[in-house]
Amino acid sequence: MEFPHNAVLLLCSSHGNGYCPYICASSYQHSNCLDQPVESCRKEASEDPDAIELACPLCRGEVKCYTLVDPARKQLNHKKRSSMEDGCSYMVTYIEL
């Protein structure tokens, strides 16, 4: 699994146990980014357009909210990433992409 880029911390029901799941929050066009699950879990019957029932993609617990942790985001953005192409050895940080 690739490191999340422009990551946000999901505050899920397991957070109190030291669980810190990060998810990328860069674009709605990427299937593994925060906007996709938020849009798919939005409550249609609710009067509040911001009401969602989102499950943590890792522990499946309820996500209460999410927050930006700037030092963690910077650290994750500086990790090397490889190309998705077979046989390509190109590795750079998210910022270099």
Secondary structure, 3 states (H helix, E strand, C coil): CCCCCCEEEEEECCHHHCCCCEEECCCCCCCCECHHHHHHHECCCCCCCCCECCECCCCCCEEEEEECCHHHHHHHHCCEEECCCCCCCCEEECCCC
